[in-house]
Amino acid sequence: MSPLRSDAARSRAKILDTARARPVADLRLNELARAAGVGVATVYRHFATVDALVEALNLDALEQLVARARTAAEMPDPGEAFTTFVRSAALFQVEHEGLQAILLSEEVSPAARALRDELFGLAETTLEAAIRDGAVRPDITTSHLQRLVCGVEHAVRLGDGTDRDLLLDVMLTGLSPHA
């Protein structure tokens, strides 16, 4: 991809800054153009769809989450690695509205798909090691884990967020073979 001209880069930054100030569910490209002070065509040139905009808003968070997952996967204690990974995944989804959409959508850019595939591979590796080590019940799959993390994110968003750590602890305790 060729670098953006300086005016195009400024327009893209304005659009992203304006979008960050709004809930993902409220993003409308035409309204965003007006609020950002750019033309509607400019917004559509940068982001053909709201999904593309949401991806752009969350690509850095996905990169950071993959970096944390790599770090967790290198930890010597599989149980600690698993807990670190799951906490990071849940916290990132709570802190970055729209990240879940990238993780679940079939329609993502090649860059997002590569990061997501790496993340899912690290999740599988970390989960399998924790199961082998006896830190996680053996009937849990990455699909279960993905839905549980999404459930915690949803539960946190329904409240005021002060129970985030409690909900994470309850989920992690339930994943233990001793629960």
PAMILO-513977 format. One line per 8 residues: their letters; for each residue x, y, z of N, C-alpha, C, O. Coordinates in Angstrom, 1 decimal. Atoms other than C-alpha are relative to their C-alpha. Example, Ala and Ser with C-alpha at 12.3 -4.5 7.8 and 13.67 -1.06 7.14 Angstrom:
REM PAMILO-513977
as) 0.9/-1.2/0.0/12.3/-4.5/7.8/0.9/1.2/0.0/1.9/1.2/0.7 ~ -0.9/-1.1/0.0/13.7/-1.1/7.1/-0.8/1.1/0.8/-0.3/2.2/0.9
***
This chain:
REM PAMILO-513977
msplrsda) 0.8/-1.2/0.0/0.0/0.0/0.0/0.9/1.2/0.0/1.8/1.3/0.8 ~ -0.8/-1.2/0.1/1.4/3.4/-1.0/-0.3/0.9/1.2/-1.4/0.9/1.7 ~ 0.3/-0.9/-1.1/1.8/6.0/1.7/-1.0/1.1/-0.4/-1.0/1.5/-1.6 ~ 1.0/-1.0/0.2/-0.9/8.6/2.0/0.6/1.4/-0.2/1.6/1.7/0.5 ~ -0.5/-1.4/0.0/-0.4/12.2/0.9/-0.3/0.6/1.3/-1.1/0.1/2.1 ~ 0.1/-0.6/-1.3/-0.1/14.5/3.8/-1.5/0.5/0.3/-2.0/0.3/1.4 ~ 1.4/-0.5/-0.2/-3.7/16.0/3.3/-0.9/-1.2/0.2/-1.8/-1.2/1.0 ~ 0.8/1.2/-0.2/-5.1/12.5/3.0/0.2/-0.7/1.3/-0.7/-1.2/2.0
arsrakil) -0.3/0.5/-1.3/-3.3/11.4/6.1/-0.7/0.8/1.1/-1.2/0.2/2.1 ~ 0.7/-0.9/-1.0/-4.7/14.4/8.0/-1.5/-0.3/0.0/-2.1/-0.4/1.1 ~ 1.4/0.3/0.0/-8.2/13.6/6.8/-0.3/-1.3/0.6/-1.3/-1.4/1.4 ~ 0.2/1.3/-0.6/-7.9/10.0/7.8/0.1/0.1/1.5/-0.7/-0.5/2.2 ~ -0.1/-0.2/-1.5/-6.7/11.0/11.3/-1.2/0.7/0.6/-1.6/0.3/1.6 ~ 1.2/-0.7/-0.5/-9.6/13.4/11.7/-1.2/-0.9/0.1/-1.9/-0.9/1.0 ~ 1.2/1.0/0.0/-12.1/10.7/10.7/0.2/-0.9/1.2/-0.8/-1.2/1.9 ~ -0.2/1.0/-1.0/-10.5/8.2/13.1/-0.2/0.7/1.4/-0.8/0.1/2.3
dtararpv) 0.1/-0.7/-1.3/-10.3/10.8/16.0/-1.5/0.2/0.3/-1.9/0.0/1.4 ~ 1.5/-0.2/-0.2/-14.0/11.7/15.5/-0.7/-1.3/0.3/-1.6/-1.3/1.1 ~ 0.6/1.3/-0.2/-15.0/8.1/15.3/0.3/-0.6/1.4/-0.6/-1.2/2.0 ~ -0.4/0.5/-1.3/-13.1/7.2/18.5/-0.9/0.6/1.1/-1.1/0.0/2.2 ~ 0.9/-0.7/-1.0/-15.4/9.7/20.4/-1.4/-0.5/0.0/-2.2/-0.1/0.8 ~ 1.4/0.5/0.1/-18.5/7.7/19.4/-0.1/-1.5/0.3/0.9/-2.2/0.0 ~ 0.2/1.5/-0.1/-19.9/4.3/20.4/0.0/-0.6/-1.4/-0.5/0.0/-2.3 ~ -0.1/0.7/1.2/-19.3/1.8/17.7/-1.4/-0.2/-0.6/-1.6/0.0/-1.8
adlrlnel) 1.4/0.2/0.5/-23.1/1.2/17.4/-0.6/1.2/-0.6/-1.5/1.2/-1.4 ~ 0.5/-1.3/0.5/-23.6/4.9/16.6/0.8/0.5/-1.2/0.5/1.6/-1.7 ~ -0.8/-0.5/1.1/-21.1/5.1/13.8/-0.8/0.0/-1.3/-1.3/-1.1/-1.7 ~ 0.7/-0.2/1.3/-22.7/6.4/10.5/1.0/0.8/-0.8/1.4/1.9/-0.4 ~ -1.1/-0.6/0.7/-20.2/7.3/7.8/-0.4/1.5/-0.4/0.4/2.4/-0.4 ~ 0.4/-1.3/0.4/-22.2/10.3/6.5/0.0/1.0/1.2/0.5/2.1/1.1 ~ 0.0/-0.8/-1.2/-22.7/11.7/10.0/1.5/0.3/0.5/1.8/1.4/0.9 ~ -1.4/-0.1/-0.3/-19.0/11.1/10.7/0.7/1.0/-0.8/1.5/1.8/-0.3
araagvgv) -0.6/-1.0/0.9/-18.0/13.1/7.7/-0.3/1.4/0.4/0.6/2.3/0.5 ~ 0.4/-1.4/-0.5/-20.0/16.1/8.9/0.7/0.3/1.3/1.2/1.5/1.4 ~ -0.7/-0.3/-1.3/-18.6/15.8/12.4/1.5/0.2/-0.1/2.1/1.0/0.7 ~ -1.5/-0.1/0.2/-15.0/15.4/11.2/0.3/1.2/-0.9/1.5/1.6/-1.0 ~ -0.2/-1.2/0.9/-15.4/18.4/8.8/0.7/-0.4/-1.3/1.5/0.3/-1.9 ~ -0.5/0.5/1.3/-14.5/16.3/5.7/-1.2/-0.4/-0.9/-2.3/-0.6/-0.4 ~ 1.0/0.4/1.0/-16.5/15.4/2.6/-0.4/-1.5/0.2/0.4/-2.3/0.7 ~ 0.5/1.4/-0.1/-18.6/12.2/2.6/0.8/-0.9/-0.9/1.2/-2.0/-0.5
atvyrhfa) -0.8/0.8/0.9/-16.6/11.0/-0.4/1.4/-0.3/0.6/1.9/-1.4/0.4 ~ -1.3/0.2/-0.7/-13.4/11.4/1.7/-0.1/-1.1/1.0/0.8/-2.0/1.0 ~ 0.2/1.1/-1.0/-14.8/9.2/4.4/0.0/-1.4/-0.7/0.6/-2.3/-0.4 ~ 0.1/1.3/0.7/-15.8/6.5/1.9/1.2/-0.4/-0.7/1.5/-1.6/-0.9 ~ -1.2/0.4/0.7/-12.5/6.7/0.1/0.9/-0.7/1.0/1.7/-1.6/0.6 ~ -0.8/0.6/-1.0/-10.8/5.8/3.4/-0.6/-1.3/0.6/0.1/-2.3/0.8 ~ 0.7/1.1/-0.7/-13.4/3.4/4.8/-1.3/-0.2/-0.8/-2.3/0.5/-0.7 ~ 1.2/0.3/0.8/-15.9/1.8/2.4/-1.2/-0.4/0.8/-2.3/-0.2/0.3
tvdalvea) 1.1/0.5/-0.8/-18.0/0.4/5.2/0.3/0.4/1.5/1.5/0.7/1.8 ~ -0.2/-0.2/-1.4/-18.5/1.0/8.9/0.9/-1.1/0.6/1.7/-0.9/1.5 ~ -0.9/1.1/-0.4/-16.9/-2.5/9.4/1.5/0.3/-0.2/2.3/0.0/0.6 ~ -1.4/-0.4/0.3/-13.7/-1.2/7.7/0.5/1.1/1.0/1.6/1.0/1.4 ~ -0.4/-1.0/-1.0/-13.7/1.8/10.0/0.2/-0.6/1.4/1.2/-0.2/2.0 ~ -0.2/0.6/-1.3/-14.2/-0.3/13.1/1.3/-0.8/0.0/2.0/-0.8/1.1 ~ -1.3/0.7/0.0/-11.3/-2.5/12.0/1.2/1.0/0.1/2.1/0.7/0.9 ~ -1.1/-1.0/-0.1/-9.1/0.6/11.5/0.2/0.5/1.4/1.3/0.8/1.9
lnldaleq) -0.1/-0.5/-1.4/-10.0/1.8/15.0/0.6/-1.0/0.9/1.1/-0.6/2.0 ~ -0.4/1.1/-0.9/-9.1/-1.6/16.5/1.3/-0.8/-0.4/1.7/-1.7/0.3 ~ -1.2/0.8/0.4/-6.1/-2.9/14.5/1.2/0.1/0.9/1.8/-0.9/1.1 ~ -1.1/-0.2/-1.0/-3.6/-1.4/16.9/-0.2/-0.9/1.3/0.7/-1.5/1.8 ~ 0.3/0.8/-1.2/-5.4/-3.1/19.8/0.2/-1.5/-0.3/0.7/-2.2/0.6 ~ -0.2/1.4/0.4/-5.4/-6.4/17.9/1.5/-0.3/0.0/2.0/-1.4/0.5 ~ -1.5/0.2/0.0/-1.6/-6.0/17.4/0.5/-0.2/1.4/1.4/-1.0/1.7 ~ -0.4/0.0/-1.4/-1.1/-5.3/21.1/-0.4/-1.3/0.7/0.3/-1.9/1.5
lvararta) 0.5/1.2/-0.6/-3.3/-8.3/22.1/0.9/-1.2/-0.5/1.2/-2.1/0.3 ~ -0.9/1.1/0.5/-1.2/-10.6/19.8/1.3/0.0/0.7/1.9/-1.0/1.0 ~ -1.3/-0.1/-0.7/2.0/-9.3/21.4/-0.1/-0.5/1.4/0.8/-1.2/1.9 ~ 0.2/0.6/-1.4/0.6/-10.1/24.9/-0.2/-1.5/-0.1/0.3/-2.2/0.8 ~ 0.2/1.4/0.1/-0.5/-13.5/23.7/1.3/-0.7/-0.2/1.6/-1.8/0.3 ~ -1.3/0.6/0.3/3.0/-14.2/22.4/0.8/0.0/1.4/1.4/-1.1/1.7 ~ -0.7/-0.1/-1.3/4.4/-13.1/25.8/-0.5/-1.1/0.9/0.2/-1.8/1.6 ~ 0.7/1.0/-0.8/1.9/-15.3/27.6/0.5/-1.4/-0.4/0.8/-2.3/0.5
aempdpge) -0.3/1.3/0.5/2.7/-18.3/25.4/1.5/-0.4/0.3/1.8/-1.6/0.4 ~ -1.4/0.3/-0.3/6.4/-18.0/26.3/0.2/-0.2/1.5/1.3/-0.5/2.0 ~ -0.1/0.2/-1.5/5.7/-18.2/30.1/0.3/-1.5/0.3/-0.3/-2.3/-0.3 ~ -0.3/1.4/-0.3/7.2/-21.3/31.7/-1.2/-0.8/0.7/-1.2/-2.0/0.6 ~ 1.1/0.6/-0.7/4.1/-22.0/33.8/-1.3/0.0/-0.9/-1.8/1.1/-1.1 ~ 1.1/0.0/0.9/1.2/-23.1/31.5/-1.3/0.5/0.6/-2.1/1.2/-0.1 ~ 1.2/-0.6/-0.6/-1.5/-22.2/34.0/0.1/1.5/0.1/-0.9/2.2/-0.2 ~ -0.2/-1.4/0.0/-0.1/-18.8/34.5/-0.1/0.6/-1.4/-0.7/1.7/-1.6
afttfvrs) 0.1/-0.4/1.4/0.3/-18.4/30.7/-1.5/0.1/-0.4/-1.9/1.1/-1.0 ~ 1.5/0.1/0.4/-3.4/-19.4/30.2/-0.7/1.2/0.7/-1.5/1.9/0.0 ~ 0.7/-1.1/-0.7/-4.6/-17.0/32.9/0.3/1.4/-0.5/-0.5/2.2/-0.7 ~ -0.5/-1.3/0.6/-2.5/-14.1/31.5/-0.7/0.2/-1.3/-1.1/1.3/-1.6 ~ 0.6/-0.1/1.3/-3.8/-14.8/28.0/-1.5/0.3/0.1/-1.9/1.3/-0.5 ~ 1.5/-0.2/-0.1/-7.5/-15.0/29.0/-0.3/1.4/0.6/-1.2/2.1/0.1 ~ 0.2/-1.3/-0.6/-7.3/-11.9/31.2/0.3/1.1/-1.1/-0.5/2.0/-1.2 ~ -0.3/-0.9/1.0/-5.6/-10.0/28.4/-1.1/0.1/-1.1/-1.5/1.2/-1.5
aalfqveh) 1.0/0.1/1.1/-8.1/-11.1/25.8/-1.3/0.7/0.5/-1.9/1.5/-0.2 ~ 1.3/-0.6/-0.5/-11.1/-10.1/28.0/0.2/1.5/0.2/-0.7/2.2/-0.2 ~ -0.2/-1.4/-0.3/-9.6/-6.8/29.1/0.1/0.8/-1.3/-0.5/1.9/-1.4 ~ -0.1/-0.7/1.2/-8.7/-5.8/25.6/-1.4/0.1/-0.7/-1.7/1.2/-1.3 ~ 1.3/-0.1/0.6/-12.2/-6.6/24.4/-0.9/1.0/0.7/-1.7/1.7/0.1 ~ 0.7/-0.9/-0.8/-13.7/-4.6/27.2/0.5/1.5/-0.3/-0.3/2.4/-0.5 ~ -0.6/-1.4/0.2/-11.3/-1.6/26.6/-0.1/0.5/-1.4/0.0/1.7/-1.6 ~ 0.0/-0.4/1.4/-11.6/-1.6/22.8/-1.2/-0.5/-0.6/-1.3/-1.6/-1.2
eglqaill) 1.3/0.4/0.6/-15.1/-1.6/21.7/0.2/-0.2/-1.5/0.7/0.7/-2.2 ~ -0.1/0.3/1.5/-15.3/-3.2/18.2/1.1/-1.1/-0.2/1.1/-1.6/-1.3 ~ -1.0/1.1/0.2/-12.3/-5.6/18.8/-0.7/-1.3/-0.2/-0.2/-2.1/-1.0 ~ 0.8/1.2/0.1/-14.8/-8.4/19.2/-0.4/-0.2/-1.4/-0.4/-1.4/-2.0 ~ 0.5/0.1/1.4/-16.2/-7.7/15.7/1.1/-0.5/-0.9/0.9/-1.3/-1.8 ~ -1.2/0.4/0.8/-12.7/-8.1/14.2/0.2/-1.5/0.2/0.5/-2.3/-0.7 ~ -0.3/1.4/-0.3/-12.3/-11.4/16.0/-1.0/-1.0/-0.5/-0.7/-2.2/-0.7 ~ 1.0/0.9/0.4/-15.6/-12.8/14.9/-0.4/0.1/-1.5/-1.0/-0.8/-2.0
seevspaa) 0.4/-0.3/1.4/-16.1/-11.3/11.4/0.7/-0.8/-1.1/1.9/-1.1/-0.9 ~ -0.6/0.7/1.1/-15.5/-13.2/8.2/0.7/1.0/-1.0/1.6/0.7/-1.7 ~ -0.5/-1.1/1.0/-14.9/-9.9/6.3/1.0/0.9/0.7/0.6/2.0/1.2 ~ -1.1/-0.8/-0.5/-11.6/-8.5/7.5/1.1/0.1/-1.0/1.2/-0.7/-1.9 ~ -1.2/-0.2/0.9/-8.5/-7.2/5.8/1.0/-1.1/0.2/1.0/-1.8/1.2 ~ -1.1/1.0/-0.1/-5.6/-9.5/5.1/0.9/0.2/1.3/1.3/-0.8/1.9 ~ -0.8/-0.3/-1.2/-3.6/-7.8/7.9/-0.7/-0.4/1.2/-0.1/-1.0/2.1 ~ 0.8/0.4/-1.1/-6.4/-8.3/10.4/-0.1/-1.5/0.1/0.0/-2.1/1.2
ralrdelf) 0.2/1.5/0.1/-6.9/-11.9/9.3/1.3/-0.7/0.5/1.2/-1.7/1.2 ~ -1.3/0.6/-0.4/-3.2/-12.7/9.7/0.2/0.1/1.6/0.6/-0.8/2.2 ~ -0.2/-0.2/-1.4/-3.1/-11.2/13.2/-1.0/-0.9/0.8/-0.7/-1.5/1.8 ~ 1.0/0.8/-0.7/-6.4/-12.9/14.2/0.4/-1.5/-0.1/0.3/-2.2/0.9 ~ -0.4/1.4/0.1/-5.1/-16.3/12.9/1.1/-0.3/0.9/1.2/-1.4/1.6 ~ -1.1/0.2/-0.9/-1.9/-15.9/14.9/-0.6/0.0/1.4/-0.2/-0.9/2.2 ~ 0.6/0.0/-1.3/-4.0/-15.0/18.0/-0.7/-1.3/0.3/-0.5/-1.8/1.4 ~ 0.7/1.2/-0.2/-6.2/-18.0/17.6/1.0/-1.2/0.2/0.7/-2.1/0.9
glaettle) -1.1/1.0/-0.1/-3.1/-20.2/17.1/0.6/0.0/1.4/0.8/-1.0/2.0 ~ -0.6/-0.2/-1.3/-1.6/-18.8/20.3/-1.0/-0.5/1.1/-0.6/-1.1/2.1 ~ 1.1/0.5/-1.0/-4.9/-19.4/22.2/0.0/-1.5/0.0/-0.1/-2.0/1.1 ~ 0.1/1.5/0.1/-5.0/-23.0/21.0/1.2/-0.6/0.7/1.1/-1.5/1.6 ~ -1.3/0.5/-0.6/-1.3/-23.6/22.0/0.0/0.2/1.6/0.3/-0.7/2.3 ~ 0.1/-0.3/-1.4/-1.8/-21.9/25.4/-1.0/-0.9/0.8/-0.7/-1.4/1.8 ~ 1.0/0.8/-0.6/-5.0/-23.7/26.2/0.4/-1.5/0.1/0.3/-2.1/1.1 ~ -0.4/1.5/0.0/-3.6/-27.2/25.2/1.1/-0.2/1.1/1.0/-1.2/1.7
aairdgav) -1.1/0.1/-1.0/-0.5/-26.6/27.4/-0.6/0.0/1.4/-0.2/-0.7/2.3 ~ 0.6/-0.1/-1.4/-2.7/-25.6/30.4/-0.8/-1.2/0.3/-0.8/-1.7/1.4 ~ 0.7/1.3/-0.2/-4.9/-28.7/29.9/0.9/-1.1/0.3/0.7/-1.8/1.3 ~ -1.0/1.0/-0.3/-1.9/-30.9/29.7/0.6/0.1/1.4/0.9/-0.9/2.1 ~ -0.6/-0.3/-1.3/-0.5/-29.3/32.9/-1.0/-0.2/1.1/-0.7/-0.1/2.3 ~ 1.0/0.2/-1.0/-3.8/-29.9/34.7/-0.6/1.3/0.6/-1.3/1.3/1.6 ~ 0.4/-1.3/-0.5/-4.5/-26.2/35.1/-1.4/0.4/-0.5/-2.1/1.3/0.0 ~ 1.3/-0.3/0.6/-7.7/-26.2/32.9/-0.7/-1.3/-0.2/-0.1/-2.3/-0.6
rpdittsh) 0.7/1.2/0.2/-10.4/-28.7/32.7/0.1/-0.5/-1.5/0.2/0.3/-2.4 ~ -0.3/0.5/1.3/-9.9/-31.0/29.7/-1.1/0.1/-1.1/-0.9/-0.2/-2.2 ~ 1.1/0.0/0.9/-13.3/-30.6/28.1/-0.2/1.4/-0.6/-1.2/1.7/-1.3 ~ 0.1/-1.4/0.5/-12.7/-26.8/27.3/0.7/0.0/-1.4/1.8/-0.5/-1.5 ~ -0.6/-0.3/1.3/-12.1/-25.8/23.7/0.2/1.5/-0.2/-0.3/2.3/0.5 ~ -0.2/-1.4/0.2/-10.9/-22.6/22.2/-1.4/0.7/-0.4/-1.6/1.9/-0.2 ~ 1.3/-0.6/0.3/-14.5/-22.1/20.9/-0.8/0.3/1.3/-1.4/1.4/1.3 ~ 0.6/-0.3/-1.3/-15.8/-22.4/24.5/0.6/1.3/0.5/-0.1/2.2/1.0
lqrlvcgv) -0.8/-1.1/-0.6/-13.1/-20.0/25.6/-0.4/1.4/-0.7/-0.6/2.4/0.0 ~ 0.4/-1.2/0.7/-14.0/-17.4/22.9/-1.3/0.5/0.4/-1.5/1.7/0.6 ~ 1.3/-0.4/-0.4/-17.6/-17.4/23.8/-0.1/0.4/1.5/-0.8/1.4/1.8 ~ 0.0/-0.4/-1.4/-16.9/-17.2/27.5/0.6/1.5/0.1/0.1/2.3/0.9 ~ -0.6/-1.3/-0.1/-14.6/-14.2/27.0/-1.0/1.1/-0.6/-1.1/2.2/0.0 ~ 1.1/-1.0/0.5/-17.3/-12.5/24.8/-1.1/0.2/1.0/-1.6/1.3/1.1 ~ 1.0/-0.2/-1.0/-19.8/-13.2/27.5/0.4/0.9/1.2/-0.4/1.7/1.6 ~ -0.4/-0.9/-1.1/-17.7/-11.5/30.2/0.0/1.4/-0.6/-0.4/2.3/0.2
ehavrlgd) 0.0/-1.3/0.5/-17.2/-8.6/27.9/-1.4/0.6/0.0/-1.6/1.7/0.4 ~ 1.4/-0.5/0.1/-21.0/-8.3/27.3/-0.5/0.3/1.4/-1.1/1.3/1.7 ~ 0.5/-0.2/-1.4/-21.7/-8.7/31.1/0.6/1.3/0.6/-0.1/2.0/1.3 ~ -0.6/-1.3/-0.5/-19.2/-5.9/31.9/-0.6/1.2/-0.6/-0.9/2.2/0.1 ~ 0.6/-1.1/0.7/-20.7/-3.6/29.3/-1.4/0.3/0.5/-1.9/1.4/0.5 ~ 1.4/-0.2/-0.5/-24.2/-4.2/30.8/0.0/0.8/1.3/-1.0/1.5/1.6 ~ -0.1/-0.7/-1.3/-23.0/-2.8/34.1/0.8/1.2/-0.1/1.0/1.8/-1.2 ~ -0.8/-1.1/0.0/-20.8/0.0/35.1/1.5/-0.3/-0.1/2.4/0.6/-0.1
gtdrdlll) -1.3/0.4/0.2/-17.6/-2.0/34.7/0.8/-0.2/1.3/1.9/-0.8/1.3 ~ -0.7/0.2/-1.3/-16.7/-2.1/38.4/0.2/-1.5/0.4/1.0/-1.8/1.2 ~ -0.1/1.4/-0.3/-17.3/-5.8/38.5/0.8/-0.8/-1.0/0.7/-2.1/-1.0 ~ -0.8/0.6/1.1/-14.9/-6.6/35.6/0.9/-1.1/0.6/0.8/-2.2/0.1 ~ -0.9/1.0/-0.5/-12.3/-8.4/37.7/-0.7/-1.1/0.7/-0.3/-2.3/0.6 ~ 0.8/1.0/-0.6/-14.9/-10.3/39.7/-0.5/-1.0/-1.1/-0.4/-2.2/-0.9 ~ 0.5/0.8/1.0/-16.5/-11.6/36.5/1.1/-0.8/-0.7/0.9/-2.0/-1.0 ~ -1.2/0.8/0.5/-13.1/-12.6/35.1/0.4/-1.1/0.9/0.7/-2.2/0.5
dvmltgls) -0.4/1.0/-1.0/-12.2/-14.4/38.3/-1.0/-1.1/0.0/-0.6/-2.3/0.1 ~ 1.0/1.1/0.0/-15.5/-16.3/38.3/0.2/-0.9/-1.3/0.1/-2.1/-1.1 ~ -0.2/0.8/1.3/-14.9/-17.4/34.6/1.2/-0.8/0.2/1.2/-2.0/-0.1 ~ -1.3/0.7/-0.1/-11.3/-18.4/35.3/-0.1/-1.1/1.0/0.4/-2.2/0.8 ~ 0.2/1.0/-1.1/-12.3/-20.3/38.5/-0.8/-1.2/-0.6/-0.5/-2.4/-0.4 ~ 0.8/1.0/0.7/-14.9/-22.2/36.4/0.7/-0.8/-1.0/0.3/-1.9/-1.3 ~ -0.8/0.8/1.0/-12.3/-23.3/33.9/1.0/-0.9/0.7/1.6/-1.8/0.0 ~ -0.9/0.8/-0.7/-10.2/-24.9/36.6/-0.6/-1.4/0.1/-1.8/-1.6/0.3
pha) 0.5/1.3/-0.1/-10.5/-28.7/36.8/-0.5/-0.3/1.4/-1.1/-1.3/1.6 ~ 0.3/0.2/-1.4/-11.0/-28.4/40.5/-1.3/0.8/0.4/-1.7/0.8/1.6 ~ 1.2/-0.9/-0.3/-14.1/-26.1/40.2/-1.2/-0.9/0.3/-2.3/-0.4/0.6
***
